[in-house]
Amino acid sequence: MNPVVSQPRYGAGATASDWQTGMFDCCDDMGVCLCGTLFPLCLSCQIASDMNECCLCGASVAMRTMYRTRYGIPGSICDDFLCMTFCTHCALCQLKRDIEKRKAINAL
């Protein structure tokens, strides 16, 4: 019996990459940063909408994990849980910035 050492990637052609911006790179997009700070529920709904999911799922560990595995971003469910629990606003902003940057290069 072989242990699972890596998470499956979404789609056969997914290649490993990294987040487009860091967790605390708020200055990369001040609009997203302000929205995430002042209106995190609205930002969560925008993220869910971008990913064709229910609005209530935007600020979830599952949403971050799904996005990360879809684009081959290294990490774990434990990392996603810690980010969403202790740095919720920063994690939401990072996710939205990444979505926007992938849209800009037509990789979403």
C-alpha positions as CSV (number, residue, x, y, z in Angstrom):
1,M,0.0,0.0,0.0
2,N,1.5,3.3,-1.1
3,P,0.8,6.5,0.8
4,V,-0.5,9.5,-1.0
5,V,2.3,12.1,-1.1
6,S,0.8,14.8,-3.4
7,Q,-2.7,16.1,-4.1
8,P,-4.2,15.4,-7.6
9,R,-4.3,18.3,-10.0
10,Y,-7.4,19.6,-11.7
11,G,-7.2,18.6,-15.4
12,A,-4.5,16.6,-17.1
13,G,-2.5,19.6,-18.4
14,A,-2.1,21.3,-15.0
15,T,1.5,22.2,-14.2
16,A,2.9,23.4,-10.9
17,S,3.0,27.1,-10.5
18,D,2.8,29.5,-7.5
19,W,0.5,32.2,-6.4
20,Q,0.7,35.3,-8.6
21,T,1.2,37.5,-5.5
22,G,2.1,36.9,-1.9
23,M,-0.3,36.7,1.0
24,F,0.6,40.1,2.2
25,D,1.1,41.9,-1.1
26,C,-1.9,44.2,-0.5
27,C,-0.3,47.1,-2.4
28,D,-0.4,45.1,-5.6
29,D,-4.1,45.9,-5.9
30,M,-5.4,48.5,-3.4
31,G,-9.0,48.2,-4.7
32,V,-9.0,44.5,-3.8
33,C,-7.3,45.2,-0.5
34,L,-9.8,47.8,0.5
35,C,-12.7,45.6,-0.6
36,G,-11.3,42.7,1.4
37,T,-10.8,44.8,4.5
38,L,-14.0,46.8,4.5
39,F,-16.4,44.3,2.7
40,P,-15.0,40.8,3.0
41,L,-18.4,39.2,2.3
42,C,-18.7,41.1,-1.0
43,L,-15.2,40.0,-1.9
44,S,-16.1,36.4,-1.0
45,C,-19.1,36.5,-3.3
46,Q,-17.0,38.0,-6.1
47,I,-14.5,35.1,-5.7
48,A,-17.3,32.5,-5.7
49,S,-18.8,34.1,-8.8
50,D,-15.5,34.1,-10.6
51,M,-15.2,30.4,-9.9
52,N,-18.9,29.6,-10.7
53,E,-19.7,28.6,-7.2
54,C,-22.3,29.5,-4.6
55,C,-21.8,32.9,-3.0
56,L,-21.6,31.3,0.5
57,C,-18.5,29.3,-0.5
58,G,-16.2,32.2,-1.3
59,A,-14.5,32.5,2.1
60,S,-14.1,28.7,2.6
61,V,-11.1,26.5,3.0
62,A,-12.6,24.3,0.3
63,M,-12.7,27.2,-2.2
64,R,-9.1,28.1,-1.7
65,T,-8.1,24.4,-1.9
66,M,-10.1,23.9,-5.1
67,Y,-8.5,27.0,-6.7
68,R,-5.0,26.0,-5.6
69,T,-5.3,22.4,-6.9
70,R,-6.9,23.6,-10.1
71,Y,-3.9,25.7,-11.0
72,G,-1.2,23.4,-9.5
73,I,-0.3,25.8,-6.8
74,P,1.8,24.0,-4.1
75,G,0.4,23.7,-0.7
76,S,-1.9,21.6,1.5
77,I,-5.3,21.6,3.0
78,C,-3.7,22.3,6.3
79,D,-2.0,25.4,4.8
80,D,-5.3,26.5,3.4
81,F,-7.1,26.0,6.7
82,L,-4.4,28.1,8.6
83,C,-4.5,30.9,6.0
84,M,-8.3,31.1,6.0
85,T,-8.5,30.9,9.8
86,F,-5.8,33.3,10.9
87,C,-5.4,35.6,7.9
88,T,-8.8,35.5,6.3
89,H,-8.8,38.9,4.8
90,C,-5.3,38.6,3.4
91,A,-6.1,35.1,2.0
92,L,-9.2,36.4,0.3
93,C,-7.3,39.3,-1.2
94,Q,-4.6,37.0,-2.4
95,L,-7.1,34.7,-4.0
96,K,-8.9,37.6,-5.8
97,R,-5.6,39.1,-7.0
98,D,-4.6,35.7,-8.4
99,I,-7.9,35.3,-10.2
100,E,-7.6,38.8,-11.7
101,K,-4.1,38.2,-12.9
102,R,-5.0,34.9,-14.4
103,K,-7.9,36.6,-16.2
104,A,-5.6,39.2,-17.5
105,I,-3.4,36.6,-19.1
106,N,-6.3,34.5,-20.2
107,A,-5.3,31.6,-18.0
108,L,-8.5,31.3,-16.0
